[in-house]
Amino acid sequence: MIINKALINGSKLINHSASPRLDVEVLLTKVLKISRSELIANTNKSISLFHLLLYFRLVFKRKLGYPVAYLTGHKEFYGREFFVTKHTLIPRPDTEILIAEALKIIQNNNINTIVDVGTGSGCIAVTLALETPQLKVYATDISRSALHTAQKNAKLYSLDSKVNFIHGDILNPILNILSPQTLIIANLPYLLPNEYKGEITFEPRGALISGQDGLKHYRELLKQLAQLPQEKRPNFLMIEIHPSTLNNLKDIISQIFLKNKVIITTDLSDRPRVLTLRLF
Ligand SMILES: C[S@@+](CC[C@H](N)C(=O)[O-])C[C@H]1O[C@@H](n2cnc3c(N)ncnc32)[C@H](O)[C@@H]1O
């Protein structure tokens, strides 16, 4: 069978996908170990039976709902590839907004340390470490398996001695390193239980659901911040949020912190997505 026919037949099998043609192209490049541009330039070439079997095995898994990133083992984030496994959330384009906003805060303020809480694949910590080599970077996660992948990603970019990965619950494992010059950045779970359905159920529940109201993790993070003495409390916190919980989150913030300033950045669909909290 030639490449083009394999792509057409594969796309027909996964017509539930929002991007069937792209998905099968990515799966076939994985099997043939070539780039997408090479694939597209050689659509008339024939594929060996061995490669066809490997390819259709992946296509059938995709048909069952497996995300493409779990089938290929990697996902692009902020222009770089990151290893992902079933224990890590697949990095999302919306999270790149968090990076862009963090870089603005870092540029305009006296920040010397970044803490990425709930690092998952490590995409935020590794990206910020590469973009701001002058800063110290720490990353935490409650999942040891996710931390393992995050460390592998740091190694991929020769950052294994630069980013410190620490296991533990929210801020608990890094309380001793915090100061007003620390920027805390977090994309913690924020979905409601009834939103865990469809393709995202292939991703870890513990990376997505946050209590009954989607705010369990951020409520806890804010409480931990409030308990810090003034000389330890970071001046800035940046979090990725669920648009529908913004008002409840703002209420929690104003109940906990008398002095605060909230800045909201919207996502690619113009929904509130990043909340920056200034605490001085
Ligand atoms: C939404 S995922 C985000 C992963 C990654 N930061 C990203 O943007 O792709 C949330 C991450 O928080 C971690 N997590 C969940 N509960 C946690 C807790 N109590 N303390 C620290 N990390 C937690 C999960 O294991 C998961 O890796």
The ligand as a Gaussian input file, in Angstrom:
#p B3LYP/6-31G(d) Opt

LIG

0 1
 C       -3.444000      19.986000      35.261000
 S       -1.995000      18.996000      35.547000
 C       -0.774000      20.147000      34.951000
 C        0.523000      19.542000      34.556000
 C        1.508000      20.542000      33.933000
 N        1.814000      21.604000      34.869000
 C        0.951000      21.127000      32.656000
 O        0.630000      22.316000      32.637000
 O        0.852000      20.394000      31.658000
 C       -1.893000      19.096000      37.307000
 C       -0.701000      18.414000      37.957000
 O       -0.805000      18.660000      39.378000
 C       -0.440000      17.482000      40.069000
 N       -1.078000      17.502000      41.394000
 C       -2.340000      17.113000      41.719000
 N       -2.548000      17.292000      43.031000
 C       -1.407000      17.813000      43.540000
 C       -1.021000      18.221000      44.854000
 N       -1.859000      18.126000      45.896000
 N        0.233000      18.712000      45.033000
 C        1.083000      18.809000      43.970000
 N        0.768000      18.434000      42.711000
 C       -0.472000      17.965000      42.504000
 C       -0.900000      16.347000      39.172000
 O       -0.212000      15.150000      39.472000
 C       -0.614000      16.919000      37.784000
 O        0.667000      16.551000      37.353000

